[in-house]
Amino acid sequence: MPNLVYPVARVLLALVFVAAGLDKIFTWDDTADYLAAEGIPAPGLLLVIAATIEMFGGALVALGHLTRPACLVLAAYLVPVTILLHSVGPFQGPGPNPTDLFKNLAIMGGLLLLAAVSPTPVSVDSPAEASLPPRGVPPLREREV
């Protein structure tokens, strides 16, 4: 049972990106208009790049396949997104919202942590190691009653 924490955490973290990628696809014109209004150059091209990174990166993290590079790419992707669209202060995005800034920082932290401990049990990354705890992390144990 404790090893199920890892795939559940991966899926929950990945859902943010898969949902955002799907939202970009289904609201393509509105999202492109929003990016253009924010002064983002080549909004159509950047929208293709963003949706691709979010959809494929999220899927890889959820499956636990190429988890470390997928997490690092997603974390790196969030840096300019956060600075340009969700920051407060001198790099203020649309309607300053510190909650969006801190959510992105928390997601980056989760991605970096997952990259550090991968491969995790119940993942495609390393089926031979699926029964072992992640590198450098002690196995989760059920609490004693």
N, C-alpha and C positions, 0 to 999 in steps of 0.2 A: 504493500500500500504506500509506504513513504516514497518509493521511486516514482509514483504517479504524479508527485508534486512537480517534477521537472517538465513532463510534457504538457501538463495543464498550464504551467507558467509560460511555456513557450507559445502555446496557442493563444493565451490571453494577450500576451505582448504583441503577437503577430496580427491579431484581429484589428488593432488600431490601424495598421498599415494597409491591410487588405480592404477594410472598409473605406479608408481614405482614397485608395486607388479606384475602387468601384464608384465612389462618389464623383471623382474627377471624370470618369468615363461617362457616367449617366447625366452629368451636368456640365458637359464639355464646354459649350458656348458661354455659359454663365461664369465658369471658372476662368476661362481665357479672358473674358471681359474684365473680371475682377483683377487678374494679374496685370493686365494692360493699364487699368485705372491706377494701380499701385506703382506704375512706372517700371514694371519688370520687363526687360527687353526680350524680344522673341517669345512671347507667351505661349504660342502654339507649340514650338519646339520644346520649351521647358516643361510644358504640360505633358508631352509624350514621355520625356525623360522621368518626370516625377511619378506619373502613373505606373511606368514600367518598374522603377525602383521599388515603389510601394507594393505593387502586386507580387512581383517575383521575390523580392526580399522578404515580404511577409509570408509567402508560401514556403520559402526555404526554412525560415525560422520555425514555422508551425510544424513542418515535417521533421525538423532536426537534421536537415541535409545541408552541408556546407554552412553550418550554423555560425562558426566564428567569422568567416568573411562576410556573410550576409549581415550579421549584427554590426560589424565594423562599417560596412557600406551604409547601412541605415542610420547609424549614429552620425557618420560624416555628413550624410544627406540632411540631417536635421539641423546641423550648424547654420548653413546659410538660410534655410527655411525659417528658423527661429529668429535669426538676426533681422532678416528682411520683412517678415510678416507677423511676428509675434512678440517683438521686443517692446520694451518701454524705455523712456529716456531718450538719449540722443538718436537711437536707431528705432524710432517709434513706428510701429506698424499701424494698420487700420484700427482706430479706436483702441487705445492702450488697454491691454487686458493682461495683468500680471499672472492670472490663472493659466492662460495659454502658455506663457513663458515658462512657468514652473512645471506644468505638465510635460512640456517638451524636454526640459532638463531631467525630470524624473524618468521619462522614457529612455533618454540617452543613458542614464545611469543603469537602468535595467538591461539595456542592450550591451553595455560594456561589461556588466557583471556576467551575463550569459555567455558573452564571448570568452571571458576569462575561465569559466568552468566547463566549457564544452570540450568533448562530447558529453552529453548527459544521458542517463538511462532512458530507455524507450525512445530511441532516435534512429534515424537512417544513417547518421554520421558514422557510427561505430557499433554495428550489431554485436561484434565479439566482446565489446566492453559494456554492453547494455546492462549487465547485472552489476557492474562496478559503480561506485560513486564517481561523480565528476572529478577531474584533476584538482587536487589541492583542497577539496571540500569533503569534510567527513560525511559519512552516510547519515541520512535523516533517520531518526529513531522515533518509534512511537513513545509517547509519554508513559511513564510508569504511573500506575494508579495508587 
